[in-house]
């Protein structure tokens, strides 16, 4: 955490607060906007695979982006995924992984979803999908094929960190609604990036047309 500009000694000031809880509280107080997260992403993402502390930090940064995008976010210490819930009763189980690990974890994510839906914490009649947030470059065609091969097309979606950050900024700027963000993270294909890119392009065209009006 020291590499992200945080002082581990500060943990001693809050009784029984874990590093995850401390960083989550820190982000809630000091990074309420997507622009506030940029420096932390720049510091953490290049070192994502270098240790548990950095992975924890990236998970919390992703969850903060989810909150900005309008989701209610819960991430327990030991689950390995966060649960993002929307007002309409939809739930997304969110993992933060490098692309190679994500491909290997597609089946595991589906089983974790089934277990969550069958567990006591899931509301009655809850709907849930899996979202794998990718830290690093991915072969989208390979991922699409793997999702189809694993017969996970109905409940597993993937998005890169960059596209998720763009989506959060669109919601923050009231360009996309919270319901719209949920739909963009549930595309017909496995990857959410193309739909987010198309939405961003459409927004840019509308802005450009507005600037050209007399």
GIWORA-V297378 format. One record per backbone hydrogen bond with DSSP energy under -1.0 kcal/mol. CO is the residue of the C=O (numbers start at 1). NH is the residue of the N-H. Records with the same first field share a line. If there is no record, write none. Layout:
# GIWORA-V297378
CO->NH ; NH
This chain:
# GIWORA-V297378
1->4 ; 6
2->5
7->10
8->11
9->12
10->13
11->14
14->17
18->22
19->23
20->24
21->25
22->26
23->27
24->28
25->29
26->30
27->31
37->41
38->42
39->43
40->44
41->45
44->47
45->48
47->50
51->55
52->56
53->57
54->58
55->59
56->60
57->61
58->62
59->63
60->64
61->65
62->66
63->67
64->68
65->69
66->71
67->70
72->85
74->83
82->94
83->74
84->92
85->72
86->89
89->127
90->86
91->129
92->84
93->131
94->82
95->133
97->135
98->102
99->103
100->104
101->105
105->109
106->110
107->111
108->112
109->113
110->114
111->115
112->116
113->117
114->118
123->126
127->91
129->93
130->157
131->95
132->159
133->97
134->161
138->140
139->143
140->144
141->145
142->146
143->147
144->148
145->149
146->150
147->152
148->151
152->155 ; 156
155->130
157->132
158->192
159->134
160->164
161->165
162->166
163->167
164->168
165->169
166->170
167->171
168->172
169->173
170->175 ; 176
171->174
177->181
178->182
179->183
180->184
181->185
183->186
190->158
192->196
193->197
194->198
195->199
196->200
197->201
198->202
199->203
200->204
201->205
202->206
203->207
204->208
205->209
206->210
207->211
208->212
